Amino acid sequence: MGFFDFFKKKDTYRIERHQQNELENWNDIAYSRKNIDIDDPAQRREYVQNCLQQMAEASRDMDSLQFEYRVVTSHLRDMEEIDALPPENREEVNECAKRIIDSEELQKRFNKRKSRMTDQEYEKMERLHNDAKKGAKALLDAEEHQKKVKNDLRRLDDERKAYEFRKAEIEISLDNMQKLMLVIAGALGFITLVLAILSLAFKLNVTYGYMVAIVVAAVSFFFINQKIHEQRREKKVVLNSMARLIQLQNTVKIRYVNNKNLIDYECLKYGISNSRELTSLYNKYLLEKKERERYAAATQELDANQRALVFTLRKYRIKDPEIWVHQAIALINHNEEVEIRHELVGQRQALRKQMDYKRDVVAGNAKTEIEELVRQYPAYRQEILDMVDRFEQRYPGA
């Protein structure tokens, strides 16, 4: 059953709207039909298609977010499985971890040089190095895109304000011209009264006066009426432009929020604040890794101990035992274990927040907006439902 199948039944429930906290005053995603002519087929189809497209983008993003969420959850589950091992099995794991730590200490004694990065930074990059280079490039692209999107939002906001200013000017002009017509009508009445008094009191022939007054008034009314029609046509064009601009702003706002969430999560994941820091950290890691590999080659014991730990953890059905090779200290040091757990929980919360936003704010608001369209405009119900059916066939998981 698709999202919108319930339209074919009587709906009696209330749909609550959810809003994301403001991000630089551009995080409120609103679906405004204030200046949209729903009776216009082109505007109506464009508006519904815009809502459906936002749902499709949210559905595609949810797949990658759910995969990352499962990975982080798997790491947390491994920690729980290790903590739940019987004492004798846990002692075996701890012994493997201790041998790894001893081997690493032996290598550090060989390594008589100033370290380029802390052990904590190195161990973290060791766990994430497969994604770090791509992550740095993606983060840099996201930061550059963020600047462009912010500029676009500023430009769109300025353009919207310009349209609003022009709309106000037109309304003032229309009001003034209507008042002018009243003034001309009053002047025509006054002139007519004066001519009538001259004709009756002084027996003057004022026929030409009447003709001139009527012609002047008629010409004035004609030109003012033409100007009023022109202003009204321009006002309609301005309103249509504002409607399209609002839809474009909503789309750009969605992209801004999505991009901001991506940047925030990547910074949280790597413990950095921007792409420059991640690139610098990654380059330091590469140099550090080369030096450590030279000393690692001096002893095979470390590698053997690592294999032993992986074998032991795999024997106890730990899903991702290789990760613990680079964080063995957490197996015997409770504080390190708590820190890693806290970091993973933070990543999972960030992912859940993004998934909730995608599902509830982006897809949810778009879905609710289409539902309201169907209820408020029953004449276009079948057309909208046909668009929804085509959307669900193209994106069955949305």
N, C-alpha and C positions, 0 to 999 in steps of 0.2 A: 504494500500500500504506500502511495506517495505522500508527500507532505500535504498536498492540497486535496486529497480524496474526500476529506470530510465536508467539502463544499456540496457534495451530492447528498448530504444528510443535514438535519437541522442542528445548527451549532448553538449551544447554550452556555458556553464557558467564556470567561474573561481572559484576555491575553495581556499579560503585564509587559511593559517595556523596560528594558535595562539600558543604562547609560554608563559608558567608560568615564573614569575620572578625567578631568581636563588636562590636556597636554599643550601648554602654550596657547590656550584659548582656541585650539583647532581640533580638539578631541571629541567634540559633540557631533555625532553623526546624525543628522536630521533628514527626514524625508518630508519636504515641504511642497504641498500642492497649491500654495497660496497664489502663485502667479502662473500656474500651469492650467491650460485649457484641456481638461480631460476629454471634452467632446471633440477635440481635434485629433483625428486618427494618428497623425504623425507624432504629435507630442505624447499621446497616450501610449503608443507602442514603444517609443523611445524611453519613456519613464518606466514601464514594466520591464523592458529589456535591461535597463540599468539596474533594477532591483535584482533580477535573475542573475545578471553577470556578477554582482557582488556576492551572491550566494555561491556561484560556481567557484569564484576565487577563494572564498572561505573554505569550501570543501577541499580544494586542491591543497591549500596550506595545512588543513587539518591532518592530512596523511603524513606529511613530514614531521609535524609536531608530535603526532601519536607515536611514530617510530622512535623519535628521540626520547619521548616520555617512557616508552617501554625499556629502552636501554638503561636510562637512569634508574627506573624501578627495579630492573634486574640487578643492578649493582647493590642497591639497598637490600634486596632480598638475599643476595649472597652474604652480606654482612650478618643478616639475621640467622641464616643457616649456619654460618661459622660460630656465632655466639651460642647457638643451640646444640653444638656438638657435645657428646659426652666428654667428661674430664680427660679420659685416657686418649681419646682421639684429638681433643683440642691440644693436649700436651705434645702430641706428635707434630701437629701443625706449628705450634709455637717453637719447637726445636728446629724445624726447617727454617722458620722465619729468623730465629736467632743465628743460625749458621750463615744465612744470607747477610745479615747485618754485620756479623764478624768479618766476612769476606769483603764487604764494602768498606769496613774500617781499615782493613789491611791495604786496600787499594788507595785509600785516602792518605795513608802514611807514606806511600810512594809518591803521591802527588804533592810535591813541594812547590806549589805556586799559588798565586793569589787567584781565588775563584772569581769568575766573571759573574756568577749568579749564586744565590743561596741554594742549599740542598732542597728546600721546599719548592722554590721556583723550578729547579731542574726536574724534580720528581713530578711536579704537575705538568710541565711541558713534555716529559717523557710519556705520560699517559695520554696527552692530547696532541702529540706532534704530528700524527697522521692527518689531523684536520687543521693544524695551526696555520700552515702556509695558505691553504685555500681559505681558511677563516680570516686571515689578515687581508687577503685580496677582497673577499666578500665584504668585510667590515669597512674597508676603504671605499669600495663602490657604494656601500650603503650610506656612508657619511657624505660622500659627494652627491649622491641622489637626494639625501635629506636636505642639503643646502638648496638644490634645485627645486625640490618640492616646496620648501619654505618660501623661496622667491616666487614660485608660481602662486602659492596661496596669497602672498602679499599683493601680487599683481591682480589676481582675481578679486581680492577684497577691494582694492582701489577701483577696479573697473565696476564692481557692484555699487560702490559709493557714488561713482560718477553717474551711473544709470539712475540711482535714487535721487541725486541732485537734479538731473535733467527732468525726471518725472515731476519733482516738486516745482521746477520752473514752468513746465507745461501747464500744470494745474493752476498755478498763479496767473499765467497768461490767459488761460481759458476764463478764469474768474474775472479778470480785468476786462476782457473783450465782452463778456456778458453784461458787465456793468456799463461799458461804453455804449452798448446797444440801448440800454435803458436811458442813458443820458441823451443819445441822439433822438430817441422817441420823445423824450420830454422836451427837447429843443424844438422838434417839429411841431409838437402840440402848442408850445409857446408862440412860435412864429405864426402858426395858423390863427391863433387867437388874436395876435397883433394885427394881422392882415384883415381879419374879420372886423375888428374895431375900426380900422382905417376906412374900410369899405362902407361901413354903416354910418360912421360919424362924419366923414369928409366926402362921401360919395365918390371915392377913388376907384379906378379899375385896377384891381389887384390880381387879376387872373394870371398874369405872368409870374407874379410873386408866389402864388400857390404852386404853379408848375415848377418853378425853380426849386422851391422848398421840397416838393415831393421828389423831384429828380435827384437832388443832393442826398436826401434821406435814403432813397432807394439804392443809389450807388453805394452809399456808406454801408447800408445793411448788407448789400451783396458781397462787398469785399470783406467785411467783418465775418460774415457767415462762411465765406470760403476759407478764411484764416482759421476759423474754429474747426472746420472739417479737417484741415491740414494738421492742426495741433492734435486732434483726436486720433488721426491715423498714426502720427508719430508716437503718441502715447501708447498705442497698441503695440507698435514695433518695440518700444522700450520695455514694455511688460513682458513680451515674448523673449526678448534678449535676457532679461533678468531671470526668467524661468529656466532657460537653458544654462545660464551662468550658475544658478544655485545647484543644478544637477551636477555640473562639472566640479563645483566646489566640494560637493559631497564625495565624489569619486576621488578627488585629490586628497581630501581629509582621510579617507580610508587608507590610501597608500601611505600617507604620512604616519598614521598610527601604526600600521603594520611595520613600516620601516623602522620606526622608533622602538617598537618592541623587539625587533630583530637586533638592533644595536645594543639595547639594554641587556638582552640575554647573552649575546656574544661577550660583552664586557664582563658580565657576571661569571660566565663560564671560564674565561681565561684570567679573571682577576685583574683586568686592566681598565683604563678609562677611554682609550681611543685606539685607532689602528696603528698609529706611530709607536705606541708602547708595545703593542703585540708584535709588530715587525721587529723592533729592537730586541724584544725578549726572545723571539724565534731565532734571530741571527746569533745572539749570545748562546742560545741553546745549541746551535749547530757547532760552534767553535768548542763549546764545553764538551759536547758529545765526542768530538774527535779526540780530544785529550784524554778523556776518561776511557775511551776504547783502547788507547795505547797501553794504559796501565792495566786495563781489564785483561788484555792478552797475556800479561805476565802470570796470571794464575787461572787455572781452569776450575778452581774450586767454586768460584762464584757461580759460574754457569751450571755446574753440577748441582749446587745447592738450589738454584732457581728451578731446575728441572725437577728436583725432588719435591719442592713445594707445590709446583703445578701438578705433579703426579698425585701427591697426597690430597690436595684439594679436589682434584678430579675424581679421586677414589671416593671422596665423601660427597660427590654429586654437586659440587659447586659449579655453577654455569659458566662463569668467566674467571677461571683460576689465574690466567695470565696477568690480570690487572694487579693481583696481590704481590707479584714479583717486584713491582716498583713501589709498593707501599707496605712492605712487610712489617715496618715498624708499627703499623696500626694493629697488627695481630697481637702484639705484646704490650703495646702502650695504649692505655685506655684513652688518654687525652687526644692522641693522634686519631684514634678511631672515631671519637666524638666529633672532631673537627671535620673529618672526611664525610661523616654521616650528615653533619650540618650543611656542608657544601652541597651534597647530593640532594638533600631535602630542599635547599634553596633553589637549586636548578629545577627540581620537579615542580615546586610551587610556581616558579616563573613560567614553566611550560603550561601548567594547568591554567594559569591566568590568561595566557595567550589563547589556549583552546576554548576557555569559557568566553573570551571576548569574541573569537571567531564564531562560535556557535550561537551565543546569546545576543551579542550586539550587532555584528555584521549580518549573519544569516538570519538571526531572529527578527531584527528590525525590518529587514527586507521582506521576509516572509509575512510578518504582521501587516506591513504596508500593502502588500498584494491582497491579503485577506480583506483589509478594510476597503480597498478599491472594489472588490467583488461585491461586498455588502452595500457600499454606498452608491455604486453605479451598476445596478442589475442589468441595464440595457447592454452593457459590454461584458457581461459575465462570461458568456461562451467564448468570446474572443480572447479574454485573459486566460481562461482555463486551457484553451488550445495552446497558447504560448507556454503555459506552465507544463502541459503534457510534453511538448517538444523539448522543453528544457530537461524534464526528468528522464526522457529517453536518451538524451545526450549525456547527462550527468546523473546516472541512476543512484549514485551514493550521496547526492547533495541533499 
